[in-house]
Amino acid sequence: MANQTVTTDVVVIGAGPAGYVCAIRLAQLGKKVTVVEREDVGGVCLNRGCIPSKALIHAGTMFEKMSHAEDIGITVKGASLDFKKLMSWKGEVVKKLTTGVAGLLKANGATTIMGDAKFVGPTSLEVKAKDGTTTVQFKNAVIATGSRPAQIPGFDIDQKLVLDSTGGLDQNALPETLLCVGGGYIGMELGTFYAKVGTKVTIVEAAPQILGIVDPDLVRVVERGLKKRNVEVMTATTVKAVKKNAKNVEVTFGATADGKDIKKTFDKVLVTIGRSPNTDGLGLDKIGVKTDSKGFIQVNNKRQTSVPHIFAIGDVAGQPLLAHKGSKEGMVAAEVIGGMKTVYDVKAMPAVIFTDPEIASVGITETEAKVKNLNVALGVFPYAANGRALSVNEPDGMVKLISDAKTGTLLGCHIVGAEASNLIAEATLLIEMGGNVEDLALTVHAHPTLPETMMEAAEVALGHAIHIFKPKRPAANGGASPRV
């Protein structure tokens, strides 16, 4: 295309879960919307993150269950993994979703321009593509450019021997050995997948615990699962040096107590130590949009930046870096631009880690409650006492509810176990609406189902557990809390 100029009401920079949701809502509100995307519609989440990783994790779980089903009387002979076909299937899943998103943008009347965007003035930006430059004149702009894998000095990411999360999701062959540098959620998810399909996985984490922000009780359950899969976990350990050879990587770990370094060789090294915002190169300094020391854009509860007619949503707007948080912010920004009295006032933001078993959390943790000197009641119920969990051979896990000891208001919920990613929605709704554990206990849950663990944990918090034995304890009324 030749150089051109277009005029629009709103330009949305980035077509990931934050940007495309915002664009569609803006179009619904009658705004003329132009979306600028540098690489792929759907952003990192759909193309190189949430969706492809969960597809691989699902396939890995299927393969593992088929290979180890003798406990329930099923023997599968000759189960094998076609790794290239698995990767191809993953790509098909991604394509279906990204094609669908592109279709939704078009159906709602949004125009998409491919290229690199950079602000050249308070109401204009340039989009550079291989075939020309487009100048976009706008009334409002929404920055939704997402984030990228953070880099460690000394690690040369080549996506062949040393990988980041993008490379970890797009390999041609299954490595025999893999080192995951970083015990956060990305490293744990991908490391677990590779362990399930036959790779010998090692995880190194500088902190004393993997998944450092997660309740330690939940982490211990995941650690047992890693041990079953022969995953070696090295905590409180740093990587001192990385040396690439022709077909493998020699890694030197920090000195041990006796002063000696440890050297090990791996087929591949996967580096997952966090993510950095994609704010450099946008020309934010030219228009006065302020960022913090890490490059994240500062926003208010309407997702406005320091320049009121310019908004920021998703990863670039700061923690937590979650796709669903970005989508919510996209709705808020769109409605504010559309003249509605909307603010970002989320009370309950759930987070899920697709390890095995899964982890899901919302609200405060037990540790946070102690730091804040809150008087709380705990309700903990094990999966091993749930009929559905046993009948599907998933006995490892628990539900932990944290509630105000006086009012019963639910303050937090932390789950480790099968389908934790789905179970957390009930607790999220309850916290968002200001509900309490009695609401959970009084709600009839279908039997036999995993959601019964939520009800049972509430029963524990109220002092009248049914399916596990708990000694009687005093209640405010002199006995167990009544049903009403």
C-alpha positions in Angstrom: 0.0 0.0 0.0 1.1 3.6 -0.6 1.5 6.0 2.3 -1.9 7.1 3.6 -3.8 8.9 6.3 -6.9 7.6 8.1 -9.1 9.3 10.6 -10.8 7.4 13.5 -12.6 8.0 16.7 -10.4 5.5 18.6 -7.2 3.7 17.8 -6.5 0.5 19.7 -2.8 -0.5 19.6 -2.7 -4.3 20.1 -5.2 -7.0 19.2 -4.7 -9.3 22.2 -7.3 -10.2 24.8 -7.2 -6.6 26.1 -7.2 -4.8 22.8 -9.6 -6.8 20.7 -12.2 -6.9 23.6 -11.9 -3.1 23.9 -12.2 -2.6 20.2 -15.4 -4.8 19.9 -17.0 -3.0 22.9 -16.1 0.4 21.4 -17.7 -0.6 18.1 -20.8 -1.7 20.0 -21.0 1.7 21.5 -21.0 3.3 18.1 -17.4 4.4 17.9 -15.3 4.2 14.7 -12.4 2.0 15.7 -9.1 1.2 14.1 -7.0 -1.6 15.5 -3.2 -1.7 15.0 -1.5 -5.1 15.4 2.3 -5.7 14.9 2.3 -9.5 14.6 -0.8 -11.6 15.0 -4.5 -10.9 15.9 -5.1 -12.5 19.3 -1.8 -11.4 20.7 0.5 -13.5 22.8 -2.3 -15.2 24.7 -3.9 -16.8 21.7 -0.8 -17.3 19.6 2.2 -17.9 22.0 0.8 -18.2 25.5 -2.5 -19.2 27.2 -4.1 -21.2 24.4 -1.2 -23.1 22.8 0.2 -24.0 26.3 -3.1 -25.3 27.5 -3.6 -27.3 24.4 -0.2 -29.0 24.9 -0.8 -29.5 28.6 -4.1 -31.2 27.8 -2.5 -33.5 25.3 0.3 -34.3 27.8 -2.2 -35.2 30.4 -4.0 -37.5 28.0 -0.8 -39.2 27.1 0.2 -39.7 30.7 -3.1 -41.1 31.7 -3.1 -43.5 28.8 0.4 -44.6 29.8 -0.3 -45.1 33.5 -3.9 -46.4 33.6 -3.0 -49.9 35.1 -4.2 -48.8 38.5 -7.8 -48.7 37.3 -7.6 -51.9 35.2 -6.8 -50.3 31.8 -3.7 -51.3 29.8 -2.9 -49.4 26.7 -0.4 -51.2 24.6 1.9 -49.3 22.2 0.9 -45.7 23.2 3.3 -43.4 21.5 3.6 -39.7 20.9 3.9 -38.1 17.5 5.4 -34.8 18.6 5.3 -33.0 15.3 1.6 -33.9 14.9 0.9 -32.7 18.4 2.5 -29.4 17.5 0.5 -29.2 14.3 -2.7 -29.9 16.2 -1.8 -27.1 18.7 -1.4 -24.8 15.7 -4.8 -25.7 14.4 -6.4 -24.8 17.7 -4.6 -21.4 17.7 -5.7 -20.7 14.1 -9.3 -21.4 14.8 -9.4 -18.9 17.6 -7.4 -16.2 15.9 -9.4 -16.5 12.8 -12.5 -16.2 14.9 -11.2 -13.0 16.6 -10.3 -11.4 13.3 -13.8 -12.2 12.1 -15.4 -10.7 15.2 -13.5 -7.5 14.7 -14.5 -7.2 11.1 -18.2 -8.1 11.8 -18.4 -5.4 14.4 -17.0 -2.8 12.0 -13.5 -2.4 13.3 -10.7 -1.8 10.8 -7.4 -3.6 11.4 -4.0 -2.3 10.2 -0.9 -4.4 10.5 2.4 -2.8 11.4 4.4 -1.1 14.1 2.8 1.9 15.8 4.5 4.9 17.2 3.0 8.2 18.5 4.1 11.2 16.6 1.7 13.7 18.4 -1.0 13.8 21.0 -3.7 12.8 18.5 -1.7 11.0 15.8 0.5 8.0 15.3 2.4 6.3 12.5 2.0 2.7 11.6 4.9 1.3 9.6 4.6 -1.8 7.5 6.7 -3.3 4.7 4.5 -1.8 2.0 4.2 1.7 3.4 3.3 4.0 6.3 -0.2 4.8 7.6 -0.8 8.0 9.6 -3.7 7.5 12.0 -5.5 10.6 13.4 -7.6 9.8 16.5 -9.6 11.4 19.3 -8.7 8.6 21.8 -6.1 6.0 21.9 -5.9 2.7 23.8 -2.5 1.2 24.4 -2.8 -2.6 24.6 0.6 -3.8 23.4 1.1 -6.5 26.0 4.4 -7.9 27.2 7.3 -10.2 26.2 9.5 -12.7 27.9 12.0 -11.0 30.2 15.7 -11.5 29.3 18.6 -12.5 31.6 22.1 -11.2 30.8 24.3 -14.0 29.5 21.4 -16.0 28.1 21.5 -16.0 24.3 17.9 -16.9 23.4 18.2 -18.6 20.0 15.0 -20.8 20.2 17.0 -23.8 19.3 19.1 -24.7 22.4 18.2 -21.8 24.7 14.5 -21.0 24.6 12.0 -18.6 26.0 8.3 -19.4 26.5 7.7 -18.8 22.8 10.3 -21.3 21.8 9.2 -23.8 24.4 5.8 -23.9 22.7 7.1 -24.5 19.2 9.7 -27.3 19.1 10.1 -29.8 16.3 11.3 -32.7 18.5 11.0 -33.8 22.1 14.2 -33.1 24.1 15.5 -35.9 26.3 16.6 -33.4 29.0 15.3 -29.9 29.7 16.3 -27.3 32.3 13.6 -24.8 33.2 15.2 -21.6 34.6 12.6 -20.1 36.8 10.0 -21.8 39.0 7.2 -19.4 38.3 3.9 -20.4 36.7 5.2 -20.4 33.1 8.2 -22.6 33.9 6.1 -24.9 36.0 3.4 -25.3 33.4 5.8 -26.0 30.5 8.1 -28.1 32.6 5.2 -30.3 33.7 4.0 -30.7 30.1 7.5 -31.9 29.0 7.8 -34.2 32.0 4.4 -35.8 31.1 5.5 -36.6 27.6 8.8 -38.2 28.5 11.5 -35.5 28.9 13.7 -35.5 32.0 13.0 -32.1 33.5 15.0 -30.1 36.0 13.7 -26.9 37.5 16.0 -24.3 39.0 14.7 -21.4 41.2 16.6 -18.8 43.0 14.0 -18.4 45.7 13.5 -20.9 48.5 10.2 -22.1 47.0 8.8 -22.7 43.5 5.7 -20.7 42.8 6.7 -18.2 45.5 3.5 -16.2 45.6 1.3 -19.4 46.1 0.1 -20.7 49.4 2.8 -23.2 50.6 0.2 -25.8 51.4 -0.8 -25.9 47.7 2.8 -25.9 46.5 3.5 -29.0 48.5 0.8 -30.9 46.6 2.3 -29.9 43.3 5.8 -30.8 44.5 4.5 -34.3 45.2 3.3 -34.5 41.6 6.6 -33.4 40.3 8.4 -36.0 42.3 6.2 -38.7 40.8 7.3 -37.6 37.4 11.0 -37.6 38.4 11.3 -33.9 38.0 14.3 -32.5 39.8 13.6 -29.2 41.6 16.6 -27.1 42.7 15.5 -24.2 44.9 17.7 -21.5 46.4 20.0 -22.1 43.4 21.2 -19.7 40.8 22.6 -20.2 37.3 26.1 -18.9 37.1 27.0 -19.6 33.5 25.6 -21.1 30.3 27.7 -22.6 27.6 26.3 -23.7 24.3 27.8 -26.7 22.6 26.9 -28.1 19.2 24.0 -30.1 20.4 23.5 -29.3 24.0 24.0 -26.7 26.7 26.4 -26.9 29.7 25.0 -25.0 32.7 27.0 -24.0 35.8 25.0 -23.6 39.0 26.0 -21.4 41.9 28.6 -22.7 44.4 27.4 -25.2 47.0 28.1 -25.2 50.7 31.5 -26.8 50.1 32.4 -24.0 47.6 32.2 -26.1 44.5 30.1 -25.2 41.5 27.8 -27.8 39.9 27.9 -28.4 36.2 25.2 -30.2 34.3 24.4 -30.7 30.6 20.9 -30.4 29.0 19.5 -30.8 25.5 17.5 -27.6 25.9 17.3 -24.7 28.4 14.0 -22.9 28.9 14.2 -19.5 30.4 11.0 -18.3 32.1 11.8 -15.6 34.6 8.9 -13.2 34.1 7.7 -10.7 31.4 8.5 -7.1 30.4 6.0 -4.6 29.1 6.0 -3.6 25.4 6.2 0.1 25.9 9.6 0.9 24.5 9.4 2.2 20.9 5.9 3.6 21.2 7.1 7.2 21.5 5.4 7.7 24.9 7.9 10.4 25.9 6.7 12.5 23.0 3.2 12.7 24.3 3.8 12.8 28.0 2.5 9.3 29.0 4.2 8.3 32.2 5.6 4.9 33.0 7.1 3.4 36.2 10.7 2.2 36.7 9.9 -1.1 35.0 8.2 0.4 31.9 4.6 -0.2 33.0 2.2 2.6 32.2 0.5 4.3 35.1 -3.3 4.4 34.9 -6.2 5.5 37.1 -9.4 3.6 37.8 -10.8 4.5 34.4 -7.5 3.1 32.8 -6.6 6.7 31.7 -2.9 7.4 31.5 -1.3 10.7 32.6 -2.7 12.0 29.3 -6.5 11.7 29.8 -7.5 10.9 26.2 -5.0 8.1 26.1 -5.7 4.8 27.9 -3.7 1.7 28.7 -4.9 -1.8 29.4 -3.6 -5.3 29.8 0.0 -6.2 30.6 1.3 -2.7 29.9 -0.9 -1.3 32.6 0.8 -3.4 35.3 0.2 -6.4 37.5 -1.3 -8.9 37.5 -0.3 -9.9 34.0 -3.4 -11.9 33.3 -5.4 -12.1 30.0 -8.8 -11.9 31.8 -7.6 -8.8 33.7 -6.7 -7.2 30.4 -10.1 -8.1 28.9 -11.9 -6.5 31.9 -9.8 -3.4 31.6 -10.6 -3.3 27.9 -14.3 -3.2 28.7 -13.8 -0.4 31.2 -11.7 1.7 28.9 -14.2 1.3 26.1 -17.2 2.3 28.2 -15.4 5.3 29.7 -14.6 6.5 26.1 -18.2 5.7 25.2 -19.4 8.1 27.9 -20.5 5.6 30.5 -19.8 6.0 34.2 -17.6 2.9 34.4 -14.6 2.3 36.6 -12.2 -0.6 37.3 -13.3 -1.7 40.7 -12.6 -5.4 40.6 -12.7 -6.9 44.1 -11.9 -10.5 43.1 -9.3 -11.3 40.4 -8.7 -15.1 40.0 -5.5 -16.6 38.9 -4.9 -20.1 37.6 -1.7 -22.2 37.2 -2.1 -25.2 35.0 0.4 -27.5 36.8 -0.7 -31.0 37.8 -2.7 -30.8 39.9 -4.0 -27.4 38.9 -3.8 -24.4 41.3 -6.4 -21.6 41.4 -6.5 -18.7 43.8 -8.6 -15.6 44.5 -8.5 -13.1 47.3 -6.0 -13.0 50.2 -3.8 -15.9 51.3 -3.5 -17.2 54.8 0.0 -15.6 55.0 -1.4 -12.2 53.9 -4.1 -12.5 56.5 -1.5 -13.1 59.2 0.6 -10.1 58.1 -2.5 -7.9 58.2 -3.3 -9.3 61.7 -6.8 -10.3 60.5 -8.9 -12.6 62.6 -9.9 -15.3 60.1 -11.5 -18.7 60.1 -10.1 -21.4 57.8 -12.1 -24.1 56.1 -9.9 -26.8 54.5 -11.3 -29.9 52.8 -9.3 -32.6 51.1 -10.0 -34.0 47.6 -9.4 -37.4 49.1 -12.7 -37.2 51.0 -14.7 -36.3 47.8 -16.5 -39.1 46.0 -16.1 -37.6 42.5 -12.4 -37.0 43.0 -11.9 -40.6 44.0 -14.1 -42.0 41.2 -12.0 -40.1 38.6 -8.7 -41.2 40.3 -7.8 -37.6 41.3 -7.5 -37.7 45.1 -4.6 -35.2 45.4 -5.7 -31.7 46.3 -7.6 -29.5 48.7 -9.8 -26.4 49.0 -8.8 -23.8 51.5 -11.3 -21.0 52.3 -10.3 -17.9 54.3 -13.1 -16.0 55.9 -13.6 -13.2 58.4 -14.0 -15.0 61.8 -16.7 -12.6 63.0 -18.8 -12.0 59.9 -18.1 -15.1 57.8 -17.3 -12.9 54.8 -15.3 -14.9 52.3 -11.9 -13.2 51.9 -9.9 -15.8 49.9 -10.1 -19.2 48.3 -7.1 -21.4 47.3 -7.5 -24.7 45.5 -5.1 -27.3 44.3 -6.5 -30.3 42.5 -8.3 -31.5 39.4 -10.5 -28.8 37.8 -9.3 -26.1 40.2 -9.4 -23.7 37.2 -13.2 -24.2 37.0 -13.9 -24.4 40.7 -12.5 -21.0 41.4 -15.3 -19.2 39.6 -17.8 -19.9 42.4 -15.5 -18.4 45.0 -14.7 -15.4 42.7 -18.4 -14.6 42.4 -18.9 -14.9 46.1 -16.1 -12.5 47.0 -17.1 -10.1 44.3 -20.7 -9.9 45.7 -19.6 -9.7 49.3 -20.9 -13.2 50.2 -19.9 -15.4 53.1 -19.1 -19.0 53.8 -22.6 -19.7 55.0 -23.8 -18.9 51.5 -21.6 -21.6 50.2 -22.7 -24.1 52.8 -26.4 -23.4 52.3 -26.2 -23.8 48.5 -27.0 -27.3 47.4 -24.3 -28.8 45.3 -25.0 -31.7 42.9 -23.6 -35.1 43.9 -21.1 -36.5 43.1 -19.2 -33.5 41.8 -15.9 -31.7 42.6 -17.7 -28.5 43.5 -19.0 -30.3 46.6 -15.5 -29.7 47.9 -16.3 -25.9 48.1 -19.5 -26.6 50.1 -17.6 -29.0 52.4 -14.8 -26.5 53.0 -17.5 -24.0 54.0 -18.9 -26.6 56.4 -15.5 -27.0 58.0 -15.2 -23.2 58.4 -18.6 -23.1 60.1 -17.7 -25.9 62.5 -20.0 -28.7 61.2 -18.0 -30.7 58.7 -19.8 -33.8 57.5 -17.4 -35.9 55.4 -14.2 -35.3 57.5 -14.0 -35.5 61.3 -13.2 -32.2 63.1 -13.4 -31.9 66.9 -16.2 -29.6 68.1 -15.2 -26.0 68.7 -17.1 -23.1 70.4 -19.1 -20.8 68.1 -20.5 -17.4 68.8 -23.9 -18.9 69.7 -22.3 -21.5 72.0 -22.4 -24.3 69.4 -22.1 -25.1 65.8 -23.4 -22.4 63.4 -27.0 -23.1 62.6 -28.6 -23.5 59.2 -31.2 -21.0 58.3 
